[in-house]
Amino acid sequence: MSKVNFIVVESSFIVRKGLVSLITELPNTSVVRDLEVAQRLGDLITHHSADVVVINIDLLKDISADEVKRIAERKKKCFVIAVSHSEVLSFDKFKAIVTESILLDEPKQSVQKKVKSVMCKVASLEEQPAEGAELSEREIEILKDVALGLSNKEIAEKNFISPHTVITHRKNITRKLGIKTVSGLTIYAILNKHIGMEALK
């Protein structure tokens, strides 16, 4: 997974820095901006190529309807995590843009788990296959083995082919799907039901 860019928007300095610290403890994360107010948030998301915005729900309410619409149009590229002091979260006009919500009194592990969940959504967008990509039956078998973590040698032995042929198949799979990482291929295999989650345990 490539680095996921975050923007944190929270009026309280202590809470804001705490959120930044929780996020940056996770691998492959970068907080590109931390802000006290949500002004020009849509522009900042575009300028910094932000993947995730973590924002206090009260500040989200200050955003104009036009700004909400602009962010909603970017939803396929940017996810929003709403932060609240209260368990009663009223998103109403924000349903189109809020992906996840966290409470300020949640344990650290719970907050980071939710952040990781959103990062997985970002990764799945990065690893979208090219349109019209179609794998052969043999390539699907190789894909499943790759997703299960087998080496080229192990895949070759299992499928009674040479390691060179395995490498060729992997190159073709990468070219067809536009997915270069093993984690991306694993996500693709799961989403397309080539393997189940239980197979990875």
Disulfide bonds with the S-S distance in Angstrom:
none
